[in-house]
Amino acid sequence: MSSCSTTTSQAEGLETIELRAPGAGGLRAAFAPGANLVLHSLKRAGRELLAQNDGLRAYRELGSTMGVPLLYPWANRLSRATYAVHGAEVSLPHDVPLFARDHNGLPIHGALPGLMQWDVVEATADEGSARLRARLDWDPAHEAFRLFPFSHLVEYEALLTHASIEITVTLAPTGNGSLPVSFGFHPYLRIPGGPRADARMSLPVRRRLVHDDAMIPTGTSESFKAGTRSLGDRAWDDGFSGLVPPRRFLLTGREHELSLAFGRGYPFAQVYAPPASDFVCFEPMTAPANALVRGGPELSIVAPGQSYAATFEISIPSRS
């Protein structure tokens, strides 16, 4: 019986590490350590499951998201370029390009990916799985420290099996101060065959967050009926809470189904699907957008000596 494997290659001139499951139907997942360790390709039987958008190079240099990028140190938007957490008052710098802005000029998606250079600790495989572990030291020497002046270690672990990939991020303060937690991921899942009008998605959520015109949560929410619905022509850019166990989002097309399950550490979600897009994003979030500015109980704080871990899994259900 063939085993899983790991290989090193190049994509758009950047080094990548690929985790491979054996067989024609086994998954292949490729990561780029020099571009924020983005999962830039996920294939099954040679077919790409993730939207490539403007590509890996544009993601690294411009922050044009694709694949499955980590949004760090904050997910989605901030309502302004200043925030205060646990006595630390932060003003995002305007003199150096450290982050992107949305069409309203608001800070979005945290540090630019080119600033996020990961050290690979392990890339190993055995008969049943392939594993990638990497770390990022977030300290005053880091180029983007001014965005988030809290010394800590970020550890990233990806575990690939035949039909799934699980990603876990763990944070631990390395200084004497506490650490706010406000990151997330932005998985661009391609509609699995057929037109958008035929696609369906299952949303395991009970509350929809109310946003203002700039897509910033107002702090209120409204009831939302969990279940399956047609993707149709509607534009989606909605935040949710009240996730229903087993907290599994499903995207179904003509050819197969994709599942994204939220594990520990992700109590919030964003669903993003612009008009006419061939993808849907089920975004795992540790806090709602703008949590660094708003604060409150929805923003987790990690004390020195403790850690925070968050996990999600992308898989292809067996009936697919």
C-alpha positions in Angstrom: 0.0 0.0 0.0 1.4 3.4 -1.0 2.1 6.0 1.7 1.5 9.7 2.0 4.4 11.9 1.0 5.8 15.4 1.1 7.7 17.2 -1.7 9.3 20.6 -2.3 8.7 22.5 -5.5 8.1 26.0 -7.0 5.0 27.9 -7.9 5.2 31.4 -9.5 8.8 31.5 -8.5 8.1 30.8 -4.8 9.1 27.7 -2.9 6.2 25.5 -2.0 5.8 22.4 0.2 3.2 19.8 -1.0 1.5 17.2 1.1 0.2 14.2 -0.9 -2.1 11.4 -0.2 -1.7 8.3 -2.5 -4.0 7.2 -5.3 -5.9 9.1 -8.0 -8.5 10.3 -5.5 -6.0 11.4 -2.8 -5.8 15.0 -1.9 -2.7 17.2 -2.7 -2.2 20.4 -0.7 0.5 22.9 -1.4 1.7 25.7 0.9 4.0 28.7 0.4 6.1 29.5 3.5 7.3 32.7 2.0 3.8 34.0 1.3 2.2 33.6 4.8 2.2 29.8 4.4 -0.9 30.1 2.3 -2.6 26.9 1.3 -2.6 28.0 -2.4 -3.6 24.8 -4.0 -5.8 21.8 -3.0 -6.3 19.2 -5.6 -8.2 15.9 -6.0 -7.6 13.8 -9.1 -5.9 16.7 -10.7 -8.8 19.1 -10.2 -8.3 22.3 -8.3 -10.7 22.8 -5.4 -9.7 26.3 -4.5 -10.2 29.6 -6.4 -6.9 31.0 -7.6 -8.1 34.5 -8.2 -5.1 36.7 -9.1 -2.6 34.0 -8.2 0.1 33.4 -5.6 2.4 36.2 -6.6 -0.3 38.8 -6.4 -1.3 37.4 -3.0 2.2 37.7 -1.7 2.9 41.2 -3.0 -0.5 42.9 -2.9 -2.5 40.9 -0.4 -5.0 39.9 -3.2 -6.4 36.9 -1.4 -6.7 33.4 -2.9 -6.5 29.7 -1.8 -6.8 29.5 2.0 -5.0 32.5 3.5 -4.5 33.2 7.2 -5.8 36.7 8.1 -3.4 37.8 10.8 -3.3 39.5 13.3 -6.9 40.5 12.5 -9.6 39.0 10.3 -11.5 41.2 7.8 -11.9 44.9 8.6 -11.1 47.4 11.4 -13.3 50.4 11.6 -10.4 52.7 12.1 -6.6 52.7 12.2 -6.3 52.9 16.0 -7.3 50.5 18.8 -6.6 49.9 22.5 -6.3 46.5 24.2 -5.3 45.9 27.8 -3.5 49.2 28.2 -1.8 49.1 24.8 -2.8 51.9 22.5 -2.0 51.1 18.8 -1.9 53.5 15.8 -1.4 51.6 12.5 1.5 53.3 10.7 0.9 55.3 7.5 4.5 55.7 6.6 5.2 52.1 5.5 3.1 49.6 3.5 2.3 47.0 6.2 -1.4 46.3 5.5 -4.0 46.6 2.8 -7.2 48.8 2.8 -10.6 48.1 1.4 -12.5 50.3 -1.0 -13.5 52.5 2.0 -9.9 53.0 3.1 -10.4 50.7 6.1 -7.6 48.3 7.3 -8.3 44.8 6.1 -6.9 41.3 6.5 -4.0 42.2 8.8 -0.3 42.2 7.7 0.6 41.9 4.1 1.4 38.3 3.2 5.0 39.2 2.0 5.8 40.2 5.6 4.8 36.8 7.0 7.8 34.6 6.5 7.3 31.2 8.2 10.0 28.8 9.5 9.2 25.2 8.6 9.8 22.9 11.5 8.6 19.6 10.1 7.3 18.2 6.8 6.8 14.4 7.3 4.6 11.6 6.1 3.6 8.1 7.0 1.2 5.5 5.6 -2.0 7.4 6.6 -1.1 11.1 6.7 1.3 13.9 5.8 2.1 16.7 8.2 3.5 20.2 8.0 4.5 22.3 11.0 5.8 25.8 11.0 6.3 28.7 13.4 6.4 32.5 13.3 8.0 34.6 16.0 6.0 37.7 16.4 8.3 40.0 18.4 9.7 43.6 18.1 12.1 42.4 15.3 9.2 41.4 13.1 8.4 43.9 10.3 4.7 44.0 11.1 5.1 44.2 14.9 3.9 47.8 14.9 0.5 46.6 13.7 0.1 44.3 16.7 2.7 45.0 19.5 2.2 41.8 21.5 5.1 39.4 21.7 4.0 35.8 21.0 4.7 32.7 19.1 2.4 31.5 16.3 2.5 27.8 15.4 0.8 26.4 12.3 0.1 22.7 11.8 -1.5 21.0 8.7 -2.5 17.4 8.7 -3.5 15.8 5.4 -5.2 12.4 5.0 -6.8 10.8 1.9 -9.8 13.1 1.8 -9.3 15.8 4.4 -6.9 18.5 5.5 -7.0 19.9 9.1 -5.3 23.2 10.0 -4.5 24.2 13.6 -3.1 27.5 14.7 -1.8 27.9 18.2 -0.8 31.2 19.9 1.3 31.6 23.0 2.5 34.9 24.6 6.3 35.1 24.9 6.4 38.2 27.0 4.8 39.4 30.3 1.7 40.9 28.7 -1.6 39.3 27.6 -2.4 38.6 24.0 -5.7 39.5 22.2 -7.0 36.9 19.6 -8.6 38.2 16.5 -7.4 36.1 13.5 -9.2 34.0 11.0 -9.0 32.2 7.6 -10.5 33.0 4.2 -11.0 29.6 2.4 -12.0 30.1 -1.3 -13.9 26.9 -2.1 -14.7 26.5 -5.7 -18.2 25.5 -6.6 -17.8 21.7 -7.3 -19.1 21.5 -10.8 -22.1 23.0 -12.6 -23.4 26.6 -12.6 -23.7 28.8 -9.5 -27.5 28.7 -9.9 -27.4 24.9 -9.2 -25.1 25.1 -6.2 -26.4 24.7 -2.6 -24.8 25.4 0.7 -25.6 24.3 4.2 -25.1 27.0 7.0 -25.0 25.7 10.6 -25.7 29.1 12.2 -28.5 30.6 14.2 -27.5 34.3 14.5 -26.6 36.8 11.7 -24.5 39.7 12.7 -25.8 43.1 11.8 -23.3 45.2 9.8 -23.2 48.9 8.9 -22.7 50.3 5.4 -18.9 49.8 5.8 -19.4 46.1 6.6 -18.5 46.7 10.3 -20.5 44.7 12.9 -22.7 47.0 14.9 -22.7 44.7 18.0 -26.2 43.4 17.4 -27.5 40.3 15.7 -30.7 38.8 14.4 -32.2 35.3 14.2 -31.2 33.2 11.2 -32.6 29.8 10.2 -29.9 27.2 9.9 -30.1 24.7 7.0 -29.6 24.2 3.3 -30.3 26.9 0.7 -29.6 27.6 -2.9 -26.6 29.8 -3.6 -28.4 31.5 -6.5 -27.6 35.0 -7.6 -27.5 36.6 -4.1 -24.3 38.3 -3.0 -23.1 37.0 0.4 -20.9 38.9 2.8 -22.4 38.1 6.1 -21.1 37.5 9.6 -22.6 34.8 11.9 -22.5 33.4 15.4 -24.5 30.7 17.2 -22.9 27.9 15.3 -24.8 24.6 15.5 -22.9 21.4 16.2 -21.2 19.7 14.4 -20.6 23.2 12.9 -20.1 21.8 9.4 -20.6 24.1 6.4 -21.3 22.3 3.1 -21.0 23.4 -0.5 -22.7 21.1 -3.0 -22.4 21.2 -6.8 -23.2 18.8 -9.6 -20.0 16.8 -9.2 -19.4 16.4 -5.5 -19.6 18.2 -2.1 -17.0 20.1 -0.1 -17.2 20.3 3.7 -15.6 22.9 6.0 -16.0 22.0 9.7 -15.2 24.5 12.5 -13.4 22.9 15.4 -12.3 24.5 18.7 -11.5 28.1 18.8 -13.7 29.5 16.1 -17.1 30.7 17.5 -17.7 33.1 14.5 -18.0 32.8 10.8 -18.2 35.0 7.7 -19.8 33.7 4.5 -18.5 35.5 1.4 -19.7 34.9 -2.2 -19.7 38.0 -4.5 -22.2 38.1 -7.4 -21.4 35.7 -10.2 -18.4 34.2 -8.3 -17.4 30.6 -8.8 -16.5 30.2 -5.2 -17.9 30.4 -1.7 -15.9 31.3 1.4 -16.8 29.8 4.8 -14.5 31.8 7.0 -13.5 30.5 10.4 -13.0 33.5 12.8 -11.8 33.6 16.4 -13.7 36.9 16.9 -16.1 39.1 14.8 -14.6 41.7 12.5 -13.4 44.9 14.3 -13.0 43.1 17.6 -9.6 44.8 18.3 -11.4 48.1 18.1 -14.7 47.2 19.8 -13.2 44.9 22.5 -15.7 43.3 24.9 -16.3 39.6 25.8 -16.1 38.5 22.1 -12.4 39.3 22.0 -10.5 36.4 23.7 -7.4 37.4 25.8 -4.6 34.9 26.4 -2.6 35.4 29.6 1.1 34.7 29.9 1.8 31.0 30.4 -1.4 30.1 28.5 -2.2 29.4 24.8 -5.0 29.6 22.3 -5.6 26.9 19.7 -8.1 27.0 16.8 -8.8 24.2 14.3 -10.8 23.7 11.1 -11.0 20.9 8.5 -11.7 20.9 4.8 -12.9 17.5 3.5 -14.7 15.7 0.7 -17.5 13.6 2.2 -17.3 9.9 1.3 -20.4 10.0 -0.8 -18.6 12.5 -3.1 
